[in-house]
Amino acid sequence: MSAKPSESHDEIKKVSSNGPVLEQAKLNPLSKNSEGIRTSRVLMQGVEAFKDAAEEKKEIKLRTQEDLLNRVEQVALSFEKRKAKKTSSELCEELEK
């Protein structure tokens, strides 16, 4: 046996050390940490979008409630105005008293 490794053994070392592992690193320049950061940013954007949508829905609901209350108040005021307007017969009755 020779102390020097055979050429085929050297080729195996080259293939295994320069093989798919390094190619994957070249194809995917992002490290695991930066992928995690990227994923968390996307998740945060999703959460913020969800919060914005919920807040917008809440604002729309409040505006709708305010509109309904304003309409009710307008109806109540118009009803009171009609009551305030007395007919001519009512005015005559008051004058007779």
C-alpha positions, 0 to 999 in steps of 0.5 A: 500500500502506498502512503499517497492517496490514489487519484480517484480518492482525490477526485472524490474529495474534490467533488464532495467539497466542491459539489452540490453544497457549494452550488446551493450556496451560490444559487441561494445567496441568502443565509438562513438568518436573512431568510428568517428576517425576510420571512418575519418582515413579510409576516409583519406586513401581513399583520399590519395589513390585517390591523389596517383592514380591521381599523378601517372596518371599525371606522366604517362601522362608526361612521355608519352608526353616526349617520344613523344617529344623525338621521334619527335626530333629524326625524325627531327634530322635524317631528317636533317642528311639526308639533310646534306648528299649530293649525289655525283651529288650534290657534283660534282655540288658544285665543278664545281662552 
